[in-house]
Amino acid sequence: MTASSWTLDGLGEAFESQVRAHCESGPPSYEVRVHRLDRLGAALSKHADALVRAISADYGNRPLAGALAAEVLLQLEEIRTTKKNLRAWMAPRRPQPRYFRAAGVDAWVEPTPLGVVGVISPWNFPVALAIQPTIAALAAGNRVAIKMSDLTPRTGEALRQAIAEHFDHDELTVVTGGLEIATAFAALPFDHLFFTGSPAVARQVQRAAAEHLTPVTLELGGKNPSVVAPDADVAAAARRVVAARLANSGQLCLSPDHVFVPRAKEREFLAAAESACRHALPTLAENPDYCTIVNDQHYRRITALIEEARAQGAVVREVLPPDEQRPPASSRRIPFTLVTNTKPDMRLMQEEIFGPVLPVLPYDSVDEVIRQVNDQPHPLAAYWFGPDSAEFRRFVARTRSGGVTRNDFALHASVAGLPFGGVGQSGTGYYHGQFGFDTFSHLRSVAVSPEAFSPVSMLSPPFHPRLEKALRLTIRVCGRRFRRLASKEITP
């Protein structure tokens, strides 16, 4: 089915074909799952150039090296590590207590496929955020349908062609189309729905999924704070914060949205940040290394946030290369912009910016930072720049976020074996590695009673005359130990 031919009827037929295939074939073997992952890796690697060029065309300009690394290479590495661990993840797990085994009870947890999984991918990393959850879902033995963002149509078509070359549509298919198709996709009775995007759209997706009680994993964003510690190397911290904010021109759910800087070091940080930006971007207007804003609507939204803040008293510093003017709006190139003297009620400080704009907030104590972070919805990420100090540990312990990285950007979402996900407004559920495998598996319990007797017979009549006495004695012994432990004083 071509990109232009997706219809509501065609969407329903594609879904039903995956449901039938899953029911008829049953849970796939280890060998089948590995072969699917190998074919996915082959599709990505063979079509890597076509995929990243399509992404760049959808953006206007997106650096090919960055796209190759984030969109393709990291996904190939995720496939490799998934294959390496898959046999162990699929194995039955035996967590039952020793006394159950001693009584002759056998029990285990068996990871089983959910069935058909829907993945809704966003526009900002359209291939990576379609493929990452797909890797986990295929490894868990599911069939997968991917809905690509209509803001990146060239990328959607390129990925559709790559996948169609290596997969039957009832194993893995890529759906493209606009709002009508997207709305219908979210309303299909998937066995699990995975969505990456904004909280506003997530609410609509969750409402649609609720009709069928479809479980939903939401990977959202947030106002990710970064903190320059009181004892940090300010220049080094500025270089890394700027580098993080320039990645994809800030169009990244893990991007640091604003930075807290010790009040006495604010000027030092601003100077270091400007210097770091000028070093990274010696030119702006025609620089192929600078990612443009994805479309005119997003460009206007970001520039409106800046101008509204300026009108309300914020100080705006656009970091332009020497002898260059601000690029025209038609280029969708927003200069890296530092904003100071902000107020909490500014729209710039309320909305996720998703652009190369960095508000700088001075602070007097780490406790003040903690209060301000906790006054906002929980972000997807929090960043700390400085040594591993008691203040860093207090910040981690007393704030909530999807993850934390110290002295770098998005490392907590990149290290193999760590779960990735949000909390509260920044998402529900998690994936990556075995955490993704478990998200897309039903962990089914299986128990086997011994032939000689039934351990649960004490729940049904007839009851032995001595049973009540034995139960009371057991409870008394257990209770005595709990009361002794409960009476101890502890230090909070």
LINRA-V642352 format. One record per backbone hydrogen bond with DSSP energy under -1.0 kcal/mol. NH is the residue of the N-H (numbers start at 1). CO is the residue of the C=O. E is the energy in kcal/mol with one decimal. If there is no record, write none. Layout:
nh:NH co:CO e:E
nh:NH co:CO e:E
This chain:
nh:5 co:2 e:-1.4
nh:11 co:7 e:-2.5
nh:12 co:8 e:-2.2
nh:13 co:9 e:-2.3
nh:14 co:10 e:-2.3
nh:15 co:11 e:-2.2
nh:16 co:12 e:-2.5
nh:17 co:13 e:-2.2
nh:18 co:14 e:-1.5
nh:19 co:15 e:-2.2
nh:20 co:16 e:-2.6
nh:21 co:17 e:-2.2
nh:22 co:18 e:-2.3
nh:23 co:19 e:-2.3
nh:24 co:20 e:-2.6
nh:25 co:21 e:-2.2
nh:26 co:22 e:-2.0
nh:33 co:29 e:-2.2
nh:34 co:30 e:-2.4
nh:35 co:31 e:-2.1
nh:36 co:32 e:-2.2
nh:37 co:33 e:-2.2
nh:38 co:34 e:-2.6
nh:39 co:35 e:-2.4
nh:40 co:36 e:-2.1
nh:41 co:37 e:-2.5
nh:42 co:38 e:-2.4
nh:43 co:39 e:-2.4
nh:44 co:40 e:-2.2
nh:45 co:41 e:-2.5
nh:46 co:42 e:-2.5
nh:47 co:43 e:-1.7
nh:51 co:47 e:-2.6
nh:52 co:48 e:-2.4
nh:53 co:49 e:-2.1
nh:54 co:50 e:-1.7
nh:55 co:51 e:-2.1
nh:56 co:52 e:-2.4
nh:57 co:53 e:-2.1
nh:58 co:54 e:-2.3
nh:59 co:55 e:-2.1
nh:60 co:56 e:-2.3
nh:67 co:63 e:-1.9
nh:68 co:64 e:-2.9
nh:69 co:65 e:-2.1
nh:70 co:66 e:-2.6
nh:71 co:67 e:-2.6
nh:73 co:68 e:-2.9
nh:74 co:69 e:-2.1
nh:76 co:72 e:-2.2
nh:77 co:73 e:-2.1
nh:78 co:74 e:-1.8
nh:79 co:75 e:-2.2
nh:80 co:76 e:-2.2
nh:81 co:77 e:-2.5
nh:82 co:78 e:-2.1
nh:83 co:79 e:-2.5
nh:84 co:80 e:-2.0
nh:85 co:81 e:-1.4
nh:86 co:82 e:-1.3
nh:89 co:85 e:-2.0
nh:90 co:86 e:-2.3
nh:93 co:109 e:-2.6
nh:101 co:97 e:-1.4
nh:102 co:98 e:-2.8
nh:103 co:99 e:-1.3
nh:104 co:101 e:-1.6
nh:105 co:100 e:-2.5
nh:106 co:448 e:-2.1
nh:108 co:446 e:-2.7
nh:109 co:93 e:-3.2
nh:110 co:444 e:-3.4
nh:112 co:442 e:-2.2
nh:114 co:440 e:-1.0
nh:117 co:143 e:-3.0
nh:118 co:192 e:-2.6
nh:119 co:145 e:-2.6
nh:120 co:194 e:-3.2
nh:121 co:147 e:-2.6
nh:129 co:125 e:-2.6
nh:130 co:127 e:-1.1
nh:131 co:127 e:-2.7
nh:132 co:128 e:-2.8
nh:135 co:131 e:-2.6
nh:136 co:132 e:-1.4
nh:137 co:133 e:-2.4
nh:138 co:134 e:-2.8
nh:139 co:135 e:-2.3
nh:140 co:136 e:-1.8
nh:141 co:138 e:-1.6
nh:142 co:137 e:-2.4
nh:143 co:115 e:-2.6
nh:144 co:171 e:-2.3
nh:145 co:117 e:-2.4
nh:146 co:173 e:-2.7
nh:147 co:119 e:-3.4
nh:148 co:175 e:-2.6
nh:152 co:149 e:-1.0
nh:156 co:152 e:-2.1
nh:157 co:153 e:-2.2
nh:158 co:154 e:-2.3
nh:159 co:155 e:-2.7
nh:160 co:156 e:-2.2
nh:161 co:157 e:-2.3
nh:162 co:158 e:-2.0
nh:163 co:159 e:-2.7
nh:164 co:160 e:-2.5
nh:165 co:161 e:-1.5
nh:166 co:163 e:-1.3
nh:167 co:163 e:-1.7
nh:171 co:168 e:-2.0
nh:172 co:168 e:-1.9
nh:173 co:144 e:-1.8
nh:175 co:146 e:-4.1
nh:182 co:178 e:-2.5
nh:183 co:179 e:-2.8
nh:184 co:180 e:-2.0
nh:185 co:181 e:-2.5
nh:186 co:182 e:-2.1
nh:187 co:183 e:-1.0
nh:188 co:185 e:-1.4
nh:190 co:188 e:-2.3
nh:191 co:116 e:-2.8
nh:193 co:215 e:-2.4
nh:194 co:118 e:-3.0
nh:195 co:217 e:-2.8
nh:196 co:120 e:-1.7
nh:197 co:219 e:-1.9
nh:202 co:198 e:-2.3
nh:203 co:199 e:-1.7
nh:205 co:201 e:-2.4
nh:206 co:202 e:-2.8
nh:207 co:203 e:-2.0
nh:208 co:204 e:-2.2
nh:209 co:205 e:-2.5
nh:210 co:206 e:-1.7
nh:212 co:209 e:-1.4
nh:214 co:209 e:-2.3
nh:217 co:193 e:-2.5
nh:218 co:428 e:-1.8
nh:219 co:195 e:-3.0
nh:220 co:426 e:-1.9
nh:224 co:222 e:-1.6
nh:226 co:258 e:-1.4
nh:227 co:383 e:-2.1
nh:228 co:260 e:-3.0
nh:229 co:385 e:-2.9
nh:232 co:229 e:-1.7
nh:237 co:233 e:-2.6
nh:238 co:234 e:-2.7
nh:239 co:235 e:-2.1
nh:240 co:236 e:-1.8
nh:241 co:237 e:-2.6
nh:242 co:238 e:-2.6
nh:243 co:239 e:-2.2
nh:244 co:240 e:-2.2
nh:245 co:241 e:-2.3
nh:246 co:242 e:-2.1
nh:249 co:246 e:-2.7
nh:250 co:247 e:-1.8
nh:251 co:248 e:-1.9
nh:252 co:250 e:-2.0
nh:255 co:252 e:-1.8
nh:257 co:224 e:-2.5
nh:258 co:224 e:-1.2
nh:259 co:359 e:-2.3
nh:260 co:226 e:-3.2
nh:261 co:361 e:-2.4
nh:263 co:363 e:-2.7
nh:265 co:262 e:-2.2
nh:266 co:263 e:-1.3
nh:269 co:265 e:-2.4
nh:270 co:266 e:-2.6
nh:271 co:267 e:-2.4
nh:272 co:268 e:-2.2
nh:273 co:269 e:-2.9
nh:274 co:270 e:-2.4
nh:275 co:271 e:-2.2
nh:276 co:272 e:-2.5
nh:277 co:273 e:-2.3
nh:278 co:274 e:-2.4
nh:279 co:275 e:-2.0
nh:280 co:276 e:-2.1
nh:281 co:277 e:-2.8
nh:290 co:287 e:-1.4
nh:292 co:61 e:-2.6
nh:293 co:332 e:-2.7
nh:299 co:295 e:-2.1
nh:300 co:296 e:-2.8
nh:301 co:297 e:-2.0
nh:302 co:298 e:-2.3
nh:303 co:299 e:-2.4
nh:304 co:300 e:-2.1
nh:305 co:301 e:-1.8
nh:306 co:302 e:-1.9
nh:307 co:303 e:-2.5
nh:308 co:304 e:-2.6
nh:309 co:305 e:-1.8
nh:310 co:306 e:-2.4
nh:311 co:307 e:-2.4
nh:312 co:308 e:-1.2
nh:313 co:310 e:-1.6
nh:314 co:309 e:-2.7
nh:315 co:340 e:-2.6
nh:317 co:338 e:-3.2
nh:319 co:336 e:-3.0
nh:320 co:318 e:-1.1
nh:324 co:321 e:-1.7
nh:331 co:328 e:-1.7
nh:332 co:329 e:-1.2
nh:337 co:356 e:-2.3
nh:338 co:317 e:-2.7
nh:339 co:358 e:-2.0
nh:340 co:315 e:-2.6
nh:346 co:343 e:-1.9
nh:349 co:346 e:-1.1
nh:351 co:347 e:-2.7
nh:357 co:355 e:-2.2
nh:358 co:337 e:-3.3
nh:360 co:339 e:-3.1
nh:361 co:259 e:-3.1
nh:363 co:261 e:-1.8
nh:369 co:365 e:-1.4
nh:370 co:366 e:-2.6
nh:371 co:367 e:-2.2
nh:372 co:368 e:-2.1
nh:373 co:369 e:-2.7
nh:374 co:370 e:-2.4
nh:375 co:371 e:-1.2
nh:376 co:373 e:-1.3
nh:382 co:403 e:-1.4
nh:383 co:225 e:-2.4
nh:384 co:405 e:-1.9
nh:385 co:227 e:-3.2
nh:389 co:387 e:-1.7
nh:393 co:389 e:-2.2
nh:394 co:390 e:-2.2
nh:395 co:391 e:-2.4
nh:396 co:392 e:-2.4
nh:397 co:393 e:-2.4
nh:398 co:394 e:-2.2
nh:402 co:379 e:-2.0
nh:405 co:382 e:-2.1
nh:407 co:384 e:-3.1
nh:414 co:411 e:-1.6
nh:415 co:411 e:-1.7
nh:418 co:415 e:-1.6
nh:420 co:431 e:-2.4
nh:426 co:423 e:-1.7
nh:427 co:424 e:-1.6
nh:428 co:218 e:-1.6
nh:431 co:420 e:-2.1
nh:435 co:432 e:-1.1
nh:437 co:433 e:-1.8
nh:438 co:434 e:-2.7
nh:439 co:435 e:-1.8
nh:440 co:436 e:-1.8
nh:441 co:438 e:-1.3
nh:442 co:112 e:-3.4
nh:444 co:110 e:-2.1
nh:444 co:442 e:-1.5
nh:446 co:108 e:-2.8
nh:448 co:106 e:-3.7
nh:457 co:454 e:-1.9
nh:459 co:456 e:-2.0
nh:460 co:457 e:-1.6
nh:467 co:464 e:-1.9
nh:470 co:466 e:-2.1
nh:471 co:467 e:-2.6
nh:472 co:468 e:-2.4
nh:473 co:469 e:-2.1
nh:474 co:470 e:-2.2
nh:475 co:471 e:-2.4
nh:476 co:472 e:-2.3
nh:477 co:473 e:-2.2
nh:478 co:474 e:-2.4
nh:479 co:475 e:-2.9
nh:480 co:476 e:-2.1
nh:481 co:477 e:-1.4
nh:482 co:478 e:-2.1
nh:483 co:479 e:-2.8
nh:484 co:480 e:-1.8
nh:485 co:481 e:-2.1
nh:486 co:482 e:-2.7
nh:487 co:483 e:-1.2
nh:488 co:485 e:-1.2
